[in-house]
Amino acid sequence: MKRASILVTSAVIMLAVAALATAATAPAPTTQPAVFAIQAKVLQVGPGWVQVQVVKVQQGSGLRANAKLRIIETAKTKVMRTGKVSSVKDLKAGEMVQIRGSIARSGKTLTYQAGSVTIIR
């Protein structure tokens, strides 16, 4: 009887340790980045970024018309001009653009990353 009790206790302890190890290695739940969609006027273009003034917010909490944003280009950013592939380098100050992308938060800092930029005019 005592031996059976020890075996059962050992088995329970091994199962508990295995469950804790599995829980510790399981990936943490990820949160989806916030998304935004705006129409904006290009103010300035730099290497890998564009500064814009928001004209109209279509999607994105916390964004307002007239806000100035620095939008970061990523390797996946698609830039279109009249249905043809273009690049951020082709953007000029004064042009109107439609930008869709994601907002990444790091502490109090927000980073706006462009998924697509369409030159409207």
RAPE-V981261 format. One record per pair of residues at least 6 apart in sequence whose ideal C-beta (glycine too) atoms are under 8 Angstrom apart, sorted by the first residue. I is the first residue (numbers start at 1). GAP is how many residues later the second one is. D is the distance in whole Angstrom. If there is no record, write none. Layout:
# RAPE-V981261
I|GAP|D / I|GAP|D
This chain:
# RAPE-V981261
33|69|4 / 33|70|6 / 33|71|5 / 34|26|7 / 34|27|7 / 34|68|7 / 34|69|4 / 34|71|8 / 35|24|6 / 35|25|7 / 35|65|7 / 35|66|7 / 35|67|6 / 35|68|7 / 36|21|8 / 36|23|6 / 36|24|3 / 36|27|6 / 36|63|8 / 36|64|7 / 36|65|6 / 36|66|7 / 36|67|6 / 36|76|7 / 37|20|8 / 37|21|4 / 37|22|4 / 37|23|7 / 37|61|7 / 37|62|7 / 37|63|5 / 38|14|8 / 38|16|5 / 38|17|8 / 38|18|7 / 38|19|6 / 38|20|6 / 38|22|7 / 38|25|6 / 38|31|8 / 38|60|8 / 38|61|5 / 39|15|8 / 39|16|5 / 39|17|4 / 39|19|7 / 39|57|7 / 39|58|7 / 39|59|5 / 39|60|8 / 39|81|7 / 40|12|4 / 40|13|6 / 40|14|5 / 40|15|6 / 40|29|7 / 40|56|7 / 40|57|6 / 40|59|6 / 41|11|6 / 41|12|5 / 41|14|6 / 41|53|7 / 41|54|7 / 41|55|6 / 41|56|8 / 42|8|6 / 42|9|8 / 42|10|6 / 42|49|5 / 42|50|7 / 42|51|5 / 42|52|6 / 42|53|5 / 42|54|8 / 42|55|6 / 43|8|5 / 43|9|6 / 43|10|6 / 43|25|7 / 43|50|6 / 44|6|7 / 44|7|4 / 44|49|6 / 45|6|8 / 45|43|7 / 45|44|7 / 45|46|5 / 45|47|7 / 45|48|7 / 48|24|7 / 48|25|5 / 48|40|7 / 49|21|5 / 49|22|6 / 49|23|5 / 49|24|6 / 49|39|8 / 50|20|8 / 50|21|5 / 50|23|7 / 50|38|6 / 50|41|6 / 50|47|8 / 50|64|8 / 50|67|7 / 51|17|6 / 51|18|7 / 51|19|5 / 51|20|8 / 52|16|7 / 52|17|6 / 52|19|6 / 52|45|7 / 52|47|7 / 53|13|6 / 53|14|7 / 53|15|5 / 54|9|6 / 54|10|7 / 54|11|6 / 54|12|6 / 54|13|5 / 54|14|8 / 54|15|6 / 55|10|6 / 55|41|7 / 56|9|6 / 57|6|5 / 57|7|7 / 57|8|7 / 60|43|7 / 63|6|8 / 69|43|5 / 70|42|7 / 71|28|6 / 71|30|7 / 71|41|5 / 71|42|7 / 71|43|5 / 71|46|8 / 72|39|6 / 72|40|7 / 72|41|5 / 72|42|7 / 73|15|5 / 73|41|6 / 74|39|5 / 74|40|7 / 74|41|8 / 76|39|7 / 77|11|7 / 77|24|8 / 77|36|8 / 77|37|5 / 77|38|6 / 77|39|7 / 77|40|7 / 78|7|7 / 78|37|7 / 78|38|5 / 78|39|7 / 79|6|7 / 79|7|5 / 79|8|5 / 79|9|6 / 79|11|7 / 79|12|7 / 79|37|8 / 79|38|5 / 79|39|8 / 79|40|7 / 80|6|6 / 80|36|7 / 80|37|7 / 80|38|5 / 80|39|7 / 81|9|7 / 81|37|8 / 81|38|4 / 82|37|8 / 86|33|7 / 88|29|7 / 90|29|8 / 91|6|7 / 91|26|7 / 91|28|7 / 95|24|6 / 95|25|8 / 95|26|7 / 96|23|8 / 96|24|4 / 96|25|5 / 97|20|5 / 97|21|6 / 97|22|6 / 97|23|6 / 98|18|8 / 98|19|7 / 98|20|4 / 98|22|6 / 99|15|6 / 99|17|7 / 99|18|5 / 99|19|8 / 100|14|8 / 100|15|5 / 100|16|5 / 101|11|6 / 101|12|5 / 101|13|4 / 101|14|5 / 101|15|7 / 102|10|8 / 102|11|5 / 102|13|7 / 103|7|6 / 103|8|7 / 103|9|6 / 103|10|8 / 104|6|7 / 104|7|5 / 104|9|6 / 105|6|8
